[in-house]
Amino acid sequence: MDADINELKSRITGFLSRGPNFIVDISENIEKDTMQTAAILDYFVARGEISKTERKFGTSPVYFLEKDRDAALSRLLDSLNPNERSIISKIKSAGVAKLDELSPMERYLIQGLGDFIKKITAADRDTGRKVDYIYYYKLSLDDIRNIINPPAKEQKTVAKLRQKTVEPLPKASAGGEIALLEQNGFTDPEKVDKGVYLCSYGPHALKVIASIIEKSPLKKKDIAKVAGYSSAYKTVAFILTKTDKVSGKKPYGNSINIIKIG
């Protein structure tokens, strides 16, 4: 019996090593009917030896080896409707969002998107009350923690930034930095500090922070400053830089994105 199970495992993992796949294709490979194959696959999923998506593509989940999770979700994405893809894009860009700030339709949609959007409950540092957050699946717990409750050192920066008034950029200065932002897909820039702008970005015109830092190398204090704006405006941030050397980004995870220019 053990020999049979080990042989099935070897054939299934060997087949999935070529990429994520569906029950019907796996059943052909191991020469079992689809009902038997589903039971066998669930056995290996329960043991953590293979993985499957929560959502089905047609009548079958997508089965995959853990190293291919991104590829599996890319296949699953093709089966979703435009509204579902839109909310995934929104949460991916934001990283983390409060559940109660979503519209009723968005809250309904995410119920079927557990492969892409996860939920966590955390205490808000300012109020102390528990809040339900949703986040993009690729974020680690450290990423989420730093976005929801930035380190204490950043809190002072965040408090100061929240007092700032966003200054609309004068039309006359629409060159230089503005042209650079527009070349990289950022629109409607509003200046919040030297080299720092609140812009619209992506197909859904999400508000993000974009900072142009040309000095090299890019240091932790530069990134921390941009992270402060990201926290103050509750959005992700982008740093446009020419430098090849970046230090200190790791603690901020996916909330800080580096765009190489020049």
C-alpha positions as CSV (number, residue, x, y, z in Angstrom):
1,M,0.0,0.0,0.0
2,D,2.8,2.4,1.0
3,A,4.6,1.6,-2.2
4,D,1.4,2.4,-4.3
5,I,0.9,5.7,-2.5
6,N,4.6,6.6,-2.9
7,E,4.4,5.8,-6.6
8,L,1.3,8.0,-7.0
9,K,2.9,10.8,-5.1
10,S,6.0,10.6,-7.4
11,R,3.9,10.6,-10.5
12,I,1.7,13.5,-9.4
13,T,4.5,15.7,-8.1
14,G,6.6,14.9,-11.2
15,F,3.6,16.0,-13.4
16,L,3.0,19.1,-11.4
17,S,6.7,20.0,-11.5
18,R,6.0,21.0,-15.1
19,G,3.4,23.5,-13.8
20,P,0.0,23.9,-12.2
21,N,-2.8,21.7,-13.6
22,F,-6.3,20.4,-13.2
23,I,-8.0,17.1,-12.1
24,V,-8.7,15.9,-15.6
25,D,-5.1,16.2,-16.8
26,I,-3.7,14.7,-13.6
27,S,-6.2,11.8,-13.8
28,E,-5.0,11.0,-17.3
29,N,-1.4,11.0,-16.1
30,I,-1.9,8.6,-13.2
31,E,-4.5,6.6,-15.1
32,K,-7.4,7.0,-12.6
33,D,-10.9,8.3,-13.0
34,T,-11.5,11.9,-11.9
35,M,-13.4,10.9,-8.7
36,Q,-10.5,8.7,-7.6
37,T,-8.0,11.3,-8.6
38,A,-9.8,14.0,-6.6
39,A,-9.7,11.8,-3.5
40,I,-6.0,11.0,-4.0
41,L,-5.1,14.7,-4.5
42,D,-7.0,15.8,-1.4
43,Y,-5.0,13.2,0.6
44,F,-1.8,14.8,-0.6
45,V,-3.1,18.3,0.0
46,A,-4.0,17.4,3.6
47,R,-0.5,16.1,4.1
48,G,0.9,19.4,2.7
49,E,2.7,17.6,-0.1
50,I,0.8,19.5,-2.9
51,S,-1.4,22.5,-2.8
52,K,-4.7,23.6,-4.4
53,T,-6.6,26.8,-4.9
54,E,-9.8,27.5,-2.9
55,R,-11.5,28.8,-6.0
56,K,-12.3,26.4,-8.9
57,F,-11.5,27.0,-12.5
58,G,-14.6,25.6,-14.1
59,T,-15.1,22.3,-12.2
60,S,-11.6,21.8,-10.8
61,P,-9.3,23.7,-8.4
62,V,-5.9,24.4,-9.7
63,Y,-3.4,21.9,-8.2
64,F,0.3,23.0,-7.8
65,L,3.5,22.6,-5.9
66,E,4.0,25.4,-3.4
67,K,6.9,26.9,-5.4
68,D,4.4,27.5,-8.3
69,R,1.7,29.3,-6.3
70,D,2.1,32.5,-8.3
71,A,1.7,30.6,-11.6
72,A,-1.3,28.8,-10.2
73,L,-3.0,32.0,-9.3
74,S,-2.2,33.5,-12.6
75,R,-4.1,30.7,-14.3
76,L,-7.0,31.1,-11.8
77,L,-7.1,34.8,-12.5
78,D,-8.2,34.0,-16.1
79,S,-11.4,32.5,-14.8
80,L,-12.5,35.6,-12.8
81,N,-14.9,38.3,-14.0
82,P,-13.8,41.9,-14.5
83,N,-15.2,43.1,-11.1
84,E,-13.3,40.4,-9.3
85,R,-10.1,41.2,-11.1
86,S,-10.7,44.9,-10.3
87,I,-10.9,44.3,-6.6
88,I,-7.8,42.1,-6.6
89,S,-5.9,44.9,-8.4
90,K,-7.2,47.4,-5.9
91,I,-6.0,45.4,-2.9
92,K,-2.7,44.5,-4.6
93,S,-2.0,48.2,-5.1
94,A,-3.1,49.2,-1.6
95,G,-1.4,46.2,0.1
96,V,-3.7,46.4,3.1
97,A,-7.2,47.9,3.5
98,K,-9.8,48.1,6.3
99,L,-12.7,45.7,5.6
100,D,-15.3,48.2,6.7
101,E,-14.0,50.8,4.3
102,L,-15.0,48.6,1.3
103,S,-18.3,49.0,-0.5
104,P,-20.9,46.3,0.1
105,M,-20.3,44.9,-3.4
106,E,-16.5,44.7,-2.7
107,R,-17.1,42.9,0.6
108,Y,-19.3,40.4,-1.3
109,L,-16.8,39.9,-4.0
110,I,-13.8,39.1,-1.7
111,Q,-15.7,36.2,-0.1
112,G,-14.8,34.2,-3.2
113,L,-11.3,35.5,-3.6
114,G,-9.5,33.9,-0.6
115,D,-6.7,32.7,-2.8
116,F,-5.7,36.3,-3.5
117,I,-7.1,38.3,-0.6
118,K,-6.6,37.3,3.0
119,K,-8.1,38.6,6.2
120,I,-6.5,39.5,9.5
121,T,-7.8,41.2,12.7
122,A,-5.4,43.6,14.5
123,A,-5.6,46.3,17.2
124,D,-5.4,49.8,15.9
125,R,-2.5,51.6,17.6
126,D,-4.3,54.9,17.9
127,T,-7.7,53.7,19.2
128,G,-6.8,50.3,20.6
129,R,-9.9,48.7,19.1
130,K,-9.8,45.6,17.0
131,V,-10.2,46.1,13.3
132,D,-10.6,43.7,10.4
133,Y,-8.1,44.2,7.6
134,I,-7.7,42.5,4.3
135,Y,-4.4,42.2,2.5
136,Y,-2.8,40.9,-0.7
137,Y,-1.7,37.3,-0.3
138,K,2.0,38.0,-1.1
139,L,2.5,40.2,2.0
140,S,4.2,38.7,5.1
141,L,2.9,39.4,8.6
142,D,5.9,41.8,9.1
143,D,4.8,43.7,5.9
144,I,1.2,44.0,7.3
145,R,2.3,45.0,10.8
146,N,4.5,47.8,9.4
147,I,1.7,49.1,7.2
148,I,-1.0,49.0,9.9
149,N,1.1,50.1,12.8
150,P,4.4,51.6,11.7
151,P,7.4,51.3,14.1
152,A,7.2,53.9,17.0
153,K,10.1,55.9,15.4
154,E,7.9,56.5,12.3
155,Q,4.8,57.6,14.3
156,K,6.2,61.1,14.9
157,T,6.9,61.4,11.2
158,V,3.4,60.2,10.4
159,A,1.8,62.7,12.8
160,K,3.7,65.6,11.3
161,L,2.8,64.5,7.8
162,R,-0.9,64.3,8.6
163,Q,-0.8,68.0,9.5
164,K,0.6,68.9,6.1
165,T,-1.7,70.3,3.5
166,V,-1.3,68.9,0.0
167,E,-0.4,71.7,-2.3
168,P,-1.7,71.5,-5.9
169,L,1.3,71.7,-8.3
170,P,1.3,75.0,-10.2
171,K,0.8,74.6,-14.0
172,A,4.0,76.5,-14.7
173,S,6.2,73.8,-13.1
174,A,4.9,71.0,-15.3
175,G,8.3,69.8,-16.3
176,G,11.3,68.1,-15.0
177,E,10.0,65.9,-12.1
178,I,6.5,66.1,-13.4
179,A,7.5,64.8,-16.8
180,L,9.5,62.0,-15.2
181,L,6.5,61.0,-13.1
182,E,4.2,61.0,-16.2
183,Q,6.8,58.9,-18.2
184,N,6.5,56.3,-15.5
185,G,2.7,56.2,-15.4
186,F,1.9,58.6,-12.6
187,T,-0.7,61.3,-13.3
188,D,-2.3,64.3,-11.5
189,P,0.7,64.9,-9.2
190,E,0.1,67.0,-6.1
191,K,3.3,68.1,-4.3
192,V,3.5,67.3,-0.6
193,D,7.2,67.9,0.0
194,K,10.4,68.3,-2.0
195,G,10.5,65.5,-4.5
196,V,7.4,63.9,-3.0
197,Y,4.1,63.8,-4.8
198,L,0.6,62.3,-4.3
199,C,-0.3,60.9,-7.7
200,S,-2.9,58.7,-9.4
201,Y,-1.5,55.4,-10.6
202,G,-2.7,52.3,-12.5
203,P,-5.9,51.5,-14.4
204,H,-8.0,52.4,-11.3
205,A,-6.3,55.8,-10.7
206,L,-5.4,54.8,-7.2
207,K,-3.8,57.5,-5.1
208,V,-0.2,56.6,-4.3
209,I,3.0,58.4,-3.0
210,A,5.7,58.9,-5.6
211,S,9.1,60.2,-4.5
212,I,12.0,61.1,-6.8
213,I,15.4,60.5,-5.2
214,E,18.4,60.9,-7.5
215,K,21.2,60.6,-4.9
216,S,23.2,57.4,-4.7
217,P,23.2,55.1,-2.8
218,L,19.6,55.0,-1.6
219,K,19.8,54.7,2.2
220,K,17.5,53.5,4.9
221,K,16.7,57.0,6.1
222,D,15.6,58.0,2.6
223,I,13.3,55.0,2.5
224,A,12.0,55.6,6.0
225,K,11.0,59.1,5.1
226,V,9.0,57.9,2.1
227,A,7.5,55.1,4.3
228,G,6.3,57.9,6.6
229,Y,4.3,59.5,3.8
230,S,3.0,56.1,2.8
231,S,1.7,55.6,6.3
232,A,0.3,59.1,6.6
233,Y,-1.7,58.8,3.4
234,K,-2.5,55.1,4.0
235,T,-1.3,54.0,0.6
236,V,1.7,52.4,-1.1
237,A,4.8,54.4,-2.1
238,F,7.1,54.4,-5.1
239,I,10.7,55.6,-5.2
240,L,12.0,56.7,-8.6
241,T,15.8,56.5,-8.5
242,K,18.9,56.1,-10.7
243,T,20.9,54.3,-8.0
244,D,21.7,50.6,-8.3
245,K,22.4,50.4,-4.5
246,V,19.4,50.2,-2.2
247,S,19.7,49.5,1.6
248,G,17.1,49.3,4.3
249,K,14.0,48.4,2.1
250,K,13.4,45.0,3.7
251,P,11.5,46.2,6.8
252,Y,8.9,47.9,4.6
253,G,8.1,45.0,2.4
254,N,5.7,45.6,-0.5
255,S,4.6,49.0,0.8
256,I,7.7,50.5,-0.8
257,N,8.3,49.9,-4.5
258,I,11.6,50.9,-6.3
259,I,11.5,52.1,-9.9
260,K,14.8,52.3,-11.7
261,I,15.0,55.4,-14.0
262,G,17.7,56.7,-16.4
